[in-house]
Amino acid sequence: GMKKGIKKGIKKGIKDAECLILSRQLQSKFGELPDEIRERIENADSETLLQWCDRVLTAGSLNEVLQ
């Protein structure tokens, strides 16, 4: 029970950090993020967040990142 809870907490912490990093990258490049984009980021899984983080480097728009 306790190990499962710790593992779940660590996983949530990692996802929260990925969301924060992506949001900061997007804000830095494209300006203030609309609420719908913030919600999309918060609801994405870790693999998707990592793909979006990679796309920030070359994308010319938010749509290119979040496609």
All heavy atoms as TSV, in Angstrom:
chain	resi	resn	atom	element	x	y	z
A	1	GLY	N	N	0.784	-1.183	0.000
A	1	GLY	CA	C	0.000	0.000	0.000
A	1	GLY	C	C	0.840	1.267	0.000
A	1	GLY	O	O	0.650	2.143	-0.813
A	2	MET	N	N	1.795	1.362	0.937
A	2	MET	CA	C	2.580	2.591	1.056
A	2	MET	C	C	3.496	2.771	-0.155
A	2	MET	O	O	3.604	3.875	-0.691
A	2	MET	CB	C	3.410	2.585	2.329
A	2	MET	CG	C	4.179	3.882	2.535
A	2	MET	SD	S	5.143	3.866	4.042
A	2	MET	CE	C	3.995	4.686	5.121
A	3	LYS	N	N	4.115	1.675	-0.618
A	3	LYS	CA	C	4.997	1.768	-1.786
A	3	LYS	C	C	4.218	2.219	-3.020
A	3	LYS	O	O	4.713	3.011	-3.816
A	3	LYS	CB	C	5.668	0.421	-2.064
A	3	LYS	CG	C	6.809	0.104	-1.159
A	3	LYS	CD	C	7.505	-1.166	-1.601
A	3	LYS	CE	C	8.666	-1.463	-0.683
A	3	LYS	NZ	N	9.396	-2.658	-1.109
A	4	LYS	N	N	3.004	1.700	-3.156
A	4	LYS	CA	C	2.166	2.081	-4.295
A	4	LYS	C	C	1.836	3.573	-4.230
A	4	LYS	O	O	1.871	4.272	-5.241
A	4	LYS	CB	C	0.888	1.244	-4.300
A	4	LYS	CG	C	0.035	1.426	-5.524
A	4	LYS	CD	C	-1.169	0.482	-5.510
A	4	LYS	CE	C	-2.000	0.646	-6.756
A	4	LYS	NZ	N	-3.151	-0.245	-6.762
A	5	GLY	N	N	1.535	4.063	-3.038
A	5	GLY	CA	C	1.231	5.477	-2.853
A	5	GLY	C	C	2.427	6.363	-3.152
A	5	GLY	O	O	2.293	7.417	-3.777
A	6	ILE	N	N	3.595	5.939	-2.706
A	6	ILE	CA	C	4.820	6.696	-2.971
A	6	ILE	C	C	5.104	6.738	-4.463
A	6	ILE	O	O	5.408	7.802	-5.020
A	6	ILE	CB	C	6.008	6.101	-2.188
A	6	ILE	CG1	C	5.812	6.341	-0.690
A	6	ILE	CG2	C	7.333	6.684	-2.673
A	6	ILE	CD1	C	6.804	5.609	0.189
A	7	LYS	N	N	4.967	5.589	-5.114
A	7	LYS	CA	C	5.214	5.512	-6.557
A	7	LYS	C	C	4.249	6.426	-7.319
A	7	LYS	O	O	4.638	7.144	-8.240
A	7	LYS	CB	C	5.072	4.065	-7.034
A	7	LYS	CG	C	5.512	3.843	-8.451
A	7	LYS	CD	C	5.486	2.356	-8.795
A	7	LYS	CE	C	5.973	2.130	-10.203
A	7	LYS	NZ	N	6.025	0.714	-10.545
A	8	LYS	N	N	2.967	6.422	-6.906
A	8	LYS	CA	C	1.968	7.269	-7.539
A	8	LYS	C	C	2.294	8.748	-7.326
A	8	LYS	O	O	2.173	9.564	-8.240
A	8	LYS	CB	C	0.586	6.942	-6.982
A	8	LYS	CG	C	-0.553	7.657	-7.664
A	8	LYS	CD	C	-1.893	7.201	-7.112
A	8	LYS	CE	C	-3.043	7.925	-7.792
A	8	LYS	NZ	N	-4.326	7.500	-7.245
A	9	GLY	N	N	2.752	9.092	-6.131
A	9	GLY	CA	C	3.121	10.463	-5.827
A	9	GLY	C	C	4.308	10.941	-6.644
A	9	GLY	O	O	4.331	12.072	-7.133
A	10	ILE	N	N	5.297	10.075	-6.812
A	10	ILE	CA	C	6.472	10.416	-7.616
A	10	ILE	C	C	6.067	10.626	-9.070
A	10	ILE	O	O	6.488	11.598	-9.714
A	10	ILE	CB	C	7.557	9.325	-7.487
A	10	ILE	CG1	C	8.153	9.357	-6.074
A	10	ILE	CG2	C	8.642	9.491	-8.545
A	10	ILE	CD1	C	9.059	8.194	-5.755
A	11	LYS	N	N	5.218	9.734	-9.578
A	11	LYS	CA	C	4.762	9.843	-10.965
A	11	LYS	C	C	4.013	11.161	-11.187
A	11	LYS	O	O	4.218	11.845	-12.184
A	11	LYS	CB	C	3.868	8.652	-11.314
A	11	LYS	CG	C	3.516	8.542	-12.761
A	11	LYS	CD	C	2.759	7.243	-13.039
A	11	LYS	CE	C	2.430	7.131	-14.510
A	11	LYS	NZ	N	1.771	5.872	-14.834
A	12	LYS	N	N	3.154	11.539	-10.230
A	12	LYS	CA	C	2.416	12.798	-10.331
A	12	LYS	C	C	3.374	13.980	-10.287
A	12	LYS	O	O	3.221	14.953	-11.027
A	12	LYS	CB	C	1.379	12.923	-9.225
A	12	LYS	CG	C	0.546	14.191	-9.361
A	12	LYS	CD	C	-0.428	14.365	-8.235
A	12	LYS	CE	C	-1.270	15.603	-8.324
A	12	LYS	NZ	N	-0.718	16.768	-8.933
A	13	GLY	N	N	4.387	13.909	-9.430
A	13	GLY	CA	C	5.374	14.981	-9.325
A	13	GLY	C	C	6.135	15.178	-10.622
A	13	GLY	O	O	6.382	16.314	-11.050
A	14	ILE	N	N	6.488	14.086	-11.274
A	14	ILE	CA	C	7.194	14.161	-12.555
A	14	ILE	C	C	6.297	14.783	-13.610
A	14	ILE	O	O	6.715	15.672	-14.358
A	14	ILE	CB	C	7.690	12.765	-12.987
A	14	ILE	CG1	C	8.814	12.310	-12.056
A	14	ILE	CG2	C	8.150	12.778	-14.455
A	14	ILE	CD1	C	9.222	10.866	-12.228
A	15	LYS	N	N	5.048	14.359	-13.673
A	15	LYS	CA	C	4.111	14.913	-14.655
A	15	LYS	C	C	3.882	16.403	-14.410
A	15	LYS	O	O	3.856	17.200	-15.344
A	15	LYS	CB	C	2.780	14.164	-14.648
A	15	LYS	CG	C	1.835	14.674	-15.732
A	15	LYS	CD	C	0.540	13.899	-15.762
A	15	LYS	CE	C	-0.364	14.344	-16.868
A	15	LYS	NZ	N	-1.004	15.622	-16.665
A	16	ASP	N	N	3.737	16.787	-13.147
A	16	ASP	CA	C	3.560	18.205	-12.823
A	16	ASP	C	C	4.760	19.022	-13.299
A	16	ASP	O	O	4.602	20.123	-13.827
A	16	ASP	CB	C	3.370	18.395	-11.316
A	16	ASP	CG	C	2.014	17.910	-10.815
A	16	ASP	OD1	O	1.128	17.593	-11.650
A	16	ASP	OD2	O	1.849	17.830	-9.584
A	17	ALA	N	N	5.963	18.480	-13.123
A	17	ALA	CA	C	7.172	19.174	-13.566
A	17	ALA	C	C	7.205	19.295	-15.091
A	17	ALA	O	O	7.581	20.342	-15.627
A	17	ALA	CB	C	8.413	18.443	-13.057
A	18	GLU	N	N	6.805	18.227	-15.783
A	18	GLU	CA	C	6.764	18.278	-17.251
A	18	GLU	C	C	5.780	19.346	-17.724
A	18	GLU	O	O	6.080	20.108	-18.656
A	18	GLU	CB	C	6.375	16.909	-17.817
A	18	GLU	CG	C	7.429	15.849	-17.627
A	18	GLU	CD	C	6.927	14.437	-17.903
A	18	GLU	OE1	O	5.703	14.207	-17.988
A	18	GLU	OE2	O	7.787	13.545	-18.019
A	19	CYS	N	N	4.622	19.427	-17.084
A	19	CYS	CA	C	3.622	20.449	-17.428
A	19	CYS	C	C	4.184	21.850	-17.208
A	19	CYS	O	O	4.009	22.739	-18.046
A	19	CYS	CB	C	2.356	20.276	-16.585
A	19	CYS	SG	S	1.351	18.848	-17.022
A	20	LEU	N	N	4.843	22.035	-16.082
A	20	LEU	CA	C	5.407	23.337	-15.762
A	20	LEU	C	C	6.480	23.747	-16.770
A	20	LEU	O	O	6.479	24.876	-17.272
A	20	LEU	CB	C	5.995	23.321	-14.347
A	20	LEU	CG	C	6.678	24.606	-13.892
A	20	LEU	CD1	C	5.683	25.754	-13.834
A	20	LEU	CD2	C	7.339	24.400	-12.543
A	21	ILE	N	N	7.372	22.835	-17.086
A	21	ILE	CA	C	8.443	23.133	-18.043
A	21	ILE	C	C	7.869	23.469	-19.406
A	21	ILE	O	O	8.253	24.464	-20.029
A	21	ILE	CB	C	9.442	21.950	-18.129
A	21	ILE	CG1	C	10.230	21.858	-16.828
A	21	ILE	CG2	C	10.370	22.104	-19.329
A	21	ILE	CD1	C	11.003	20.575	-16.661
A	22	LEU	N	N	6.935	22.655	-19.889
A	22	LEU	CA	C	6.329	22.915	-21.202
A	22	LEU	C	C	5.608	24.260	-21.200
A	22	LEU	O	O	5.771	25.059	-22.137
A	22	LEU	CB	C	5.371	21.799	-21.592
A	22	LEU	CG	C	4.623	22.005	-22.912
A	22	LEU	CD1	C	5.597	22.132	-24.084
A	22	LEU	CD2	C	3.635	20.882	-23.145
A	23	SER	N	N	4.843	24.536	-20.173
A	23	SER	CA	C	4.125	25.809	-20.097
A	23	SER	C	C	5.085	26.985	-20.125
A	23	SER	O	O	4.859	27.977	-20.834
A	23	SER	CB	C	3.274	25.867	-18.824
A	23	SER	OG	O	2.255	24.904	-18.873
A	24	ARG	N	N	6.164	26.892	-19.394
A	24	ARG	CA	C	7.157	27.983	-19.380
A	24	ARG	C	C	7.817	28.146	-20.734
A	24	ARG	O	O	8.038	29.271	-21.197
A	24	ARG	CB	C	8.195	27.721	-18.294
A	24	ARG	CG	C	7.604	27.922	-16.896
A	24	ARG	CD	C	8.643	27.741	-15.857
A	24	ARG	NE	N	9.673	28.762	-16.039
A	24	ARG	CZ	C	10.222	29.442	-15.052
A	24	ARG	NH1	N	9.853	29.219	-13.815
A	24	ARG	NH2	N	11.150	30.345	-15.284
A	25	GLN	N	N	8.139	27.041	-21.398
A	25	GLN	CA	C	8.740	27.126	-22.732
A	25	GLN	C	C	7.778	27.798	-23.707
A	25	GLN	O	O	8.180	28.669	-24.481
A	25	GLN	CB	C	9.095	25.727	-23.254
A	25	GLN	CG	C	10.271	25.091	-22.570
A	25	GLN	CD	C	10.496	23.667	-23.062
A	25	GLN	OE1	O	9.570	22.954	-23.428
A	25	GLN	NE2	N	11.750	23.254	-23.045
A	26	LEU	N	N	6.520	27.364	-23.667
A	26	LEU	CA	C	5.523	27.928	-24.579
A	26	LEU	C	C	5.289	29.411	-24.308
A	26	LEU	O	O	5.203	30.207	-25.243
A	26	LEU	CB	C	4.205	27.151	-24.473
A	26	LEU	CG	C	4.234	25.721	-25.003
A	26	LEU	CD1	C	2.934	25.005	-24.665
A	26	LEU	CD2	C	4.497	25.689	-26.495
A	27	GLN	N	N	5.205	29.797	-23.049
A	27	GLN	CA	C	5.013	31.204	-22.705
A	27	GLN	C	C	6.202	32.043	-23.157
A	27	GLN	O	O	6.033	33.149	-23.664
A	27	GLN	CB	C	4.819	31.373	-21.203
A	27	GLN	CG	C	3.468	30.963	-20.717
A	27	GLN	CD	C	3.327	31.117	-19.207
A	27	GLN	OE1	O	4.285	31.359	-18.495
A	27	GLN	NE2	N	2.110	30.959	-18.730
A	28	SER	N	N	7.375	31.505	-22.979
A	28	SER	CA	C	8.580	32.229	-23.365
A	28	SER	C	C	8.616	32.466	-24.876
A	28	SER	O	O	9.014	33.535	-25.339
A	28	SER	CB	C	9.811	31.433	-22.928
A	28	SER	OG	O	10.983	32.119	-23.257
A	29	LYS	N	N	8.167	31.486	-25.631
A	29	LYS	CA	C	8.233	31.575	-27.087
A	29	LYS	C	C	7.016	32.263	-27.707
A	29	LYS	O	O	7.160	33.019	-28.665
A	29	LYS	CB	C	8.388	30.176	-27.686
A	29	LYS	CG	C	8.670	30.191	-29.173
A	29	LYS	CD	C	9.204	28.876	-29.662
A	29	LYS	CE	C	9.563	28.971	-31.133
A	29	LYS	NZ	N	10.201	27.764	-31.619
A	30	PHE	N	N	5.814	32.000	-27.151
A	30	PHE	CA	C	4.585	32.474	-27.804
A	30	PHE	C	C	3.767	33.467	-26.973
A	30	PHE	O	O	2.746	33.943	-27.435
A	30	PHE	CB	C	3.692	31.277	-28.164
A	30	PHE	CG	C	4.367	30.283	-29.061
A	30	PHE	CD1	C	4.680	29.012	-28.607
A	30	PHE	CD2	C	4.702	30.606	-30.368
A	30	PHE	CE1	C	5.300	28.082	-29.424
A	30	PHE	CE2	C	5.321	29.686	-31.199
A	30	PHE	CZ	C	5.623	28.429	-30.730
A	31	GLY	N	N	4.183	33.761	-25.758
A	31	GLY	CA	C	3.429	34.678	-24.907
A	31	GLY	C	C	2.418	33.945	-24.038
A	31	GLY	O	O	2.415	32.717	-23.948
A	32	GLU	N	N	1.556	34.727	-23.407
A	32	GLU	CA	C	0.568	34.175	-22.467
A	32	GLU	C	C	-0.278	33.078	-23.123
A	32	GLU	O	O	-0.727	33.231	-24.248
A	32	GLU	CB	C	-0.343	35.294	-21.954
A	32	GLU	CG	C	-1.212	34.892	-20.798
A	32	GLU	CD	C	-0.437	34.472	-19.563
A	32	GLU	OE1	O	0.656	35.013	-19.319
A	32	GLU	OE2	O	-0.931	33.585	-18.844
A	33	LEU	N	N	-0.477	31.987	-22.394
A	33	LEU	CA	C	-1.207	30.840	-22.932
A	33	LEU	C	C	-2.698	30.950	-22.621
A	33	LEU	O	O	-3.072	31.250	-21.483
A	33	LEU	CB	C	-0.676	29.537	-22.334
A	33	LEU	CG	C	0.794	29.226	-22.582
A	33	LEU	CD1	C	1.172	27.943	-21.855
A	33	LEU	CD2	C	1.096	29.124	-24.053
A	34	PRO	N	N	-3.541	30.663	-23.611
A	34	PRO	CA	C	-4.988	30.628	-23.353
A	34	PRO	C	C	-5.323	29.494	-22.378
A	34	PRO	O	O	-4.604	28.488	-22.299
A	34	PRO	CB	C	-5.594	30.337	-24.730
A	34	PRO	CG	C	-4.515	30.580	-25.727
A	34	PRO	CD	C	-3.213	30.415	-25.011
A	35	ASP	N	N	-6.422	29.656	-21.650
A	35	ASP	CA	C	-6.841	28.636	-20.681
A	35	ASP	C	C	-7.028	27.273	-21.326
A	35	ASP	O	O	-6.701	26.243	-20.726
A	35	ASP	CB	C	-8.140	29.055	-19.987
A	35	ASP	CG	C	-7.932	30.208	-19.018
A	35	ASP	OD1	O	-6.778	30.437	-18.591
A	35	ASP	OD2	O	-8.922	30.880	-18.689
A	36	GLU	N	N	-7.536	27.235	-22.557
A	36	GLU	CA	C	-7.760	25.943	-23.227
A	36	GLU	C	C	-6.439	25.216	-23.475
A	36	GLU	O	O	-6.386	23.984	-23.394
A	36	GLU	CB	C	-8.517	26.146	-24.542
A	36	GLU	CG	C	-7.737	26.948	-25.564
A	36	GLU	CD	C	-8.612	27.652	-26.587
A	36	GLU	OE1	O	-9.706	28.097	-26.231
A	36	GLU	OE2	O	-8.169	27.762	-27.741
A	37	ILE	N	N	-5.380	25.952	-23.732
A	37	ILE	CA	C	-4.062	25.326	-23.936
A	37	ILE	C	C	-3.536	24.816	-22.597
A	37	ILE	O	O	-3.006	23.700	-22.510
A	37	ILE	CB	C	-3.074	26.317	-24.581
A	37	ILE	CG1	C	-3.565	26.761	-25.963
A	37	ILE	CG2	C	-1.677	25.712	-24.643
A	37	ILE	CD1	C	-3.677	25.661	-26.991
A	38	ARG	N	N	-3.675	25.601	-21.559
A	38	ARG	CA	C	-3.242	25.164	-20.223
A	38	ARG	C	C	-3.962	23.878	-19.814
A	38	ARG	O	O	-3.353	22.945	-19.297
A	38	ARG	CB	C	-3.520	26.243	-19.186
A	38	ARG	CG	C	-2.640	27.440	-19.314
A	38	ARG	CD	C	-2.949	28.445	-18.194
A	38	ARG	NE	N	-2.173	29.649	-18.352
A	38	ARG	CZ	C	-0.893	29.758	-18.045
A	38	ARG	NH1	N	-0.246	28.737	-17.540
A	38	ARG	NH2	N	-0.248	30.890	-18.228
A	39	GLU	N	N	-5.252	23.818	-20.089
A	39	GLU	CA	C	-6.043	22.633	-19.755
A	39	GLU	C	C	-5.577	21.424	-20.567
A	39	GLU	O	O	-5.469	20.315	-20.039
A	39	GLU	CB	C	-7.527	22.914	-20.022
A	39	GLU	CG	C	-8.430	21.804	-19.564
A	39	GLU	CD	C	-9.904	22.156	-19.720
A	39	GLU	OE1	O	-10.261	23.318	-19.465
A	39	GLU	OE2	O	-10.675	21.257	-20.109
A	40	ARG	N	N	-5.287	21.650	-21.825
A	40	ARG	CA	C	-4.804	20.561	-22.678
A	40	ARG	C	C	-3.477	20.003	-22.168
A	40	ARG	O	O	-3.257	18.786	-22.155
A	40	ARG	CB	C	-4.628	21.096	-24.102
A	40	ARG	CG	C	-4.928	20.095	-25.133
A	40	ARG	CD	C	-5.027	20.706	-26.490
A	40	ARG	NE	N	-4.481	19.708	-27.385
A	40	ARG	CZ	C	-4.088	19.923	-28.604
A	40	ARG	NH1	N	-4.178	21.115	-29.121
A	40	ARG	NH2	N	-3.612	18.962	-29.327
A	41	ILE	N	N	-2.603	20.898	-21.740
A	41	ILE	CA	C	-1.311	20.481	-21.195
A	41	ILE	C	C	-1.523	19.659	-19.919
A	41	ILE	O	O	-0.935	18.595	-19.756
A	41	ILE	CB	C	-0.418	21.713	-20.928
A	41	ILE	CG1	C	0.022	22.326	-22.263
A	41	ILE	CG2	C	0.794	21.343	-20.079
A	41	ILE	CD1	C	0.659	23.698	-22.142
A	42	GLU	N	N	-2.374	20.140	-19.032
A	42	GLU	CA	C	-2.617	19.443	-17.765
A	42	GLU	C	C	-3.236	18.064	-17.968
A	42	GLU	O	O	-3.014	17.161	-17.160
A	42	GLU	CB	C	-3.530	20.284	-16.878
A	42	GLU	CG	C	-2.858	21.534	-16.357
A	42	GLU	CD	C	-3.809	22.478	-15.642
A	42	GLU	OE1	O	-4.957	22.071	-15.345
A	42	GLU	OE2	O	-3.395	23.621	-15.379
A	43	ASN	N	N	-3.994	17.883	-19.042
A	43	ASN	CA	C	-4.669	16.610	-19.294
A	43	ASN	C	C	-3.863	15.640	-20.156
A	43	ASN	O	O	-4.278	14.501	-20.347
A	43	ASN	CB	C	-6.040	16.856	-19.926
A	43	ASN	CG	C	-6.997	17.510	-18.957
A	43	ASN	OD1	O	-6.998	17.202	-17.779
A	43	ASN	ND2	N	-7.803	18.425	-19.453
A	44	ALA	N	N	-2.731	16.082	-20.666
A	44	ALA	CA	C	-1.911	15.227	-21.535
A	44	ALA	C	C	-1.123	14.204	-20.710
A	44	ALA	O	O	-0.784	14.459	-19.555
A	44	ALA	CB	C	-0.953	16.085	-22.352
A	45	ASP	N	N	-0.811	13.075	-21.330
A	45	ASP	CA	C	0.027	12.088	-20.655
A	45	ASP	C	C	1.504	12.475	-20.814
A	45	ASP	O	O	1.850	13.355	-21.596
A	45	ASP	CB	C	-0.245	10.673	-21.188
A	45	ASP	CG	C	0.040	10.522	-22.668
A	45	ASP	OD1	O	1.056	11.047	-23.163
A	45	ASP	OD2	O	-0.764	9.855	-23.343
A	46	SER	N	N	2.365	11.814	-20.059
A	46	SER	CA	C	3.782	12.171	-20.035
A	46	SER	C	C	4.448	12.056	-21.401
A	46	SER	O	O	5.266	12.903	-21.770
A	46	SER	CB	C	4.539	11.312	-19.019
A	46	SER	OG	O	4.247	11.752	-17.714
A	47	GLU	N	N	4.124	11.032	-22.146
A	47	GLU	CA	C	4.744	10.847	-23.471
A	47	GLU	C	C	4.384	12.009	-24.392
A	47	GLU	O	O	5.239	12.542	-25.109
A	47	GLU	CB	C	4.308	9.518	-24.089
A	47	GLU	CG	C	4.980	9.221	-25.418
A	47	GLU	CD	C	6.504	9.146	-25.347
A	47	GLU	OE1	O	7.049	8.679	-24.326
A	47	GLU	OE2	O	7.163	9.571	-26.323
A	48	THR	N	N	3.132	12.416	-24.377
A	48	THR	CA	C	2.690	13.548	-25.197
A	48	THR	C	C	3.386	14.824	-24.762
A	48	THR	O	O	3.851	15.609	-25.606
A	48	THR	CB	C	1.160	13.706	-25.105
A	48	THR	OG1	O	0.546	12.502	-25.563
A	48	THR	CG2	C	0.668	14.877	-25.939
A	49	LEU	N	N	3.496	15.050	-23.464
A	49	LEU	CA	C	4.176	16.244	-22.959
A	49	LEU	C	C	5.620	16.295	-23.443
A	49	LEU	O	O	6.110	17.352	-23.850
A	49	LEU	CB	C	4.130	16.280	-21.430
A	49	LEU	CG	C	2.759	16.516	-20.815
A	49	LEU	CD1	C	2.804	16.255	-19.318
A	49	LEU	CD2	C	2.262	17.920	-21.108
A	50	LEU	N	N	6.294	15.167	-23.422
A	50	LEU	CA	C	7.686	15.128	-23.882
A	50	LEU	C	C	7.791	15.407	-25.384
A	50	LEU	O	O	8.704	16.101	-25.831
A	50	LEU	CB	C	8.329	13.778	-23.534
A	50	LEU	CG	C	8.541	13.539	-22.042
A	50	LEU	CD1	C	9.049	12.122	-21.807
A	50	LEU	CD2	C	9.487	14.563	-21.444
A	51	GLN	N	N	6.847	14.891	-26.164
A	51	GLN	CA	C	6.830	15.179	-27.605
A	51	GLN	C	C	6.632	16.672	-27.840
A	51	GLN	O	O	7.307	17.271	-28.683
A	51	GLN	CB	C	5.718	14.394	-28.304
A	51	GLN	CG	C	5.985	12.921	-28.405
A	51	GLN	CD	C	4.785	12.156	-28.950
A	51	GLN	OE1	O	3.710	12.715	-29.162
A	51	GLN	NE2	N	4.969	10.866	-29.176
A	52	TRP	N	N	5.711	17.263	-27.101
A	52	TRP	CA	C	5.460	18.702	-27.250
A	52	TRP	C	C	6.685	19.517	-26.844
A	52	TRP	O	O	7.008	20.511	-27.486
A	52	TRP	CB	C	4.238	19.107	-26.439
A	52	TRP	CG	C	2.938	18.600	-26.982
A	52	TRP	CD1	C	2.710	18.067	-28.224
A	52	TRP	CD2	C	1.686	18.570	-26.308
A	52	TRP	NE1	N	1.386	17.705	-28.357
A	52	TRP	CE2	C	0.730	18.012	-27.196
A	52	TRP	CE3	C	1.265	18.955	-25.054
A	52	TRP	CZ2	C	-0.605	17.841	-26.854
A	52	TRP	CZ3	C	-0.068	18.789	-24.701
A	52	TRP	CH2	C	-0.990	18.237	-25.596
A	53	CYS	N	N	7.379	19.098	-25.784
A	53	CYS	CA	C	8.603	19.801	-25.365
A	53	CYS	C	C	9.641	19.796	-26.481
A	53	CYS	O	O	10.317	20.798	-26.717
A	53	CYS	CB	C	9.191	19.161	-24.104
A	53	CYS	SG	S	8.312	19.567	-22.579
A	54	ASP	N	N	9.761	18.686	-27.180
A	54	ASP	CA	C	10.696	18.601	-28.306
A	54	ASP	C	C	10.282	19.538	-29.432
A	54	ASP	O	O	11.117	20.198	-30.040
A	54	ASP	CB	C	10.770	17.174	-28.847
A	54	ASP	CG	C	11.484	16.218	-27.914
A	54	ASP	OD1	O	12.215	16.694	-27.005
A	54	ASP	OD2	O	11.311	15.000	-28.068
A	55	ARG	N	N	8.996	19.613	-29.722
A	55	ARG	CA	C	8.496	20.429	-30.833
A	55	ARG	C	C	8.654	21.929	-30.598
A	55	ARG	O	O	8.706	22.698	-31.554
A	55	ARG	CB	C	7.028	20.118	-31.104
A	55	ARG	CG	C	6.811	18.763	-31.705
A	55	ARG	CD	C	5.348	18.558	-31.997
A	55	ARG	NE	N	5.075	17.169	-32.308
A	55	ARG	CZ	C	3.898	16.599	-32.174
A	55	ARG	NH1	N	2.864	17.292	-31.749
A	55	ARG	NH2	N	3.741	15.325	-32.464
A	56	VAL	N	N	8.688	22.335	-29.329
A	56	VAL	CA	C	8.827	23.764	-29.022
A	56	VAL	C	C	10.064	24.333	-29.703
A	56	VAL	O	O	10.077	25.482	-30.151
A	56	VAL	CB	C	8.904	24.003	-27.494
A	56	VAL	CG1	C	9.315	25.426	-27.173
A	56	VAL	CG2	C	7.580	23.686	-26.831
A	57	LEU	N	N	11.097	23.531	-29.825
A	57	LEU	CA	C	12.362	24.014	-30.370
A	57	LEU	C	C	12.252	24.478	-31.821
A	57	LEU	O	O	12.952	25.403	-32.217
A	57	LEU	CB	C	13.428	22.904	-30.258
A	57	LEU	CG	C	13.732	22.435	-28.839
A	57	LEU	CD1	C	14.653	21.230	-28.881
A	57	LEU	CD2	C	14.333	23.559	-28.011
A	58	THR	N	N	11.394	23.856	-32.592
A	58	THR	CA	C	11.334	24.156	-34.035
A	58	THR	C	C	10.004	24.730	-34.493
A	58	THR	O	O	9.904	25.212	-35.625
A	58	THR	CB	C	11.635	22.894	-34.856
A	58	THR	OG1	O	10.696	21.882	-34.507
A	58	THR	CG2	C	13.055	22.400	-34.603
A	59	ALA	N	N	8.991	24.705	-33.653
A	59	ALA	CA	C	7.643	25.130	-34.060
A	59	ALA	C	C	7.562	26.646	-34.228
A	59	ALA	O	O	8.215	27.395	-33.502
A	59	ALA	CB	C	6.624	24.674	-33.030
A	60	GLY	N	N	6.723	27.065	-35.158
A	60	GLY	CA	C	6.476	28.465	-35.386
A	60	GLY	C	C	5.196	28.967	-34.759
A	60	GLY	O	O	4.905	30.151	-34.769
A	61	SER	N	N	4.402	28.035	-34.192
A	61	SER	CA	C	3.131	28.415	-33.574
A	61	SER	C	C	2.756	27.376	-32.510
A	61	SER	O	O	3.288	26.269	-32.494
A	61	SER	CB	C	2.030	28.479	-34.635
A	61	SER	OG	O	1.708	27.169	-35.090
A	62	LEU	N	N	1.806	27.782	-31.661
A	62	LEU	CA	C	1.283	26.839	-30.660
A	62	LEU	C	C	0.672	25.615	-31.334
A	62	LEU	O	O	0.835	24.490	-30.862
A	62	LEU	CB	C	0.221	27.515	-29.801
A	62	LEU	CG	C	0.715	28.366	-28.641
A	62	LEU	CD1	C	-0.447	29.134	-28.028
A	62	LEU	CD2	C	1.372	27.510	-27.604
A	63	ASN	N	N	-0.035	25.832	-32.434
A	63	ASN	CA	C	-0.673	24.723	-33.136
A	63	ASN	C	C	0.348	23.695	-33.625
A	63	ASN	O	O	0.089	22.494	-33.589
A	63	ASN	CB	C	-1.504	25.225	-34.305
A	63	ASN	CG	C	-2.777	25.917	-33.858
A	63	ASN	OD1	O	-3.273	25.671	-32.771
A	63	ASN	ND2	N	-3.290	26.799	-34.679
A	64	GLU	N	N	1.507	24.163	-34.076
A	64	GLU	CA	C	2.548	23.230	-34.519
A	64	GLU	C	C	3.062	22.388	-33.361
A	64	GLU	O	O	3.395	21.221	-33.540
A	64	GLU	CB	C	3.712	23.991	-35.153
A	64	GLU	CG	C	3.421	24.497	-36.547
A	64	GLU	CD	C	4.617	25.208	-37.144
A	64	GLU	OE1	O	5.767	24.721	-36.981
A	64	GLU	OE2	O	4.415	26.254	-37.772
A	65	VAL	N	N	3.136	22.970	-32.186
A	65	VAL	CA	C	3.623	22.229	-31.008
A	65	VAL	C	C	2.609	21.178	-30.595
A	65	VAL	O	O	2.946	20.030	-30.356
A	65	VAL	CB	C	3.882	23.181	-29.814
A	65	VAL	CG1	C	4.269	22.386	-28.571
A	65	VAL	CG2	C	4.952	24.193	-30.162
A	66	LEU	N	N	1.342	21.571	-30.551
A	66	LEU	CA	C	0.299	20.729	-29.948
A	66	LEU	C	C	-0.463	19.872	-30.943
A	66	LEU	O	O	-1.495	19.306	-30.600
A	66	LEU	CB	C	-0.685	21.609	-29.177
A	66	LEU	CG	C	-0.053	22.485	-28.098
A	66	LEU	CD1	C	-1.098	23.377	-27.469
A	66	LEU	CD2	C	0.649	21.661	-27.055
A	67	GLN	N	N	0.056	19.719	-32.133
A	67	GLN	CA	C	-0.640	18.903	-33.134
A	67	GLN	C	C	-0.575	17.430	-32.800
A	67	GLN	O	O	0.219	16.943	-32.098
A	67	GLN	CB	C	-0.091	19.139	-34.515
A	67	GLN	CG	C	1.377	18.801	-34.699
A	67	GLN	CD	C	1.863	19.162	-36.082
A	67	GLN	OE1	O	1.082	19.300	-36.992
A	67	GLN	NE2	N	3.145	19.328	-36.225
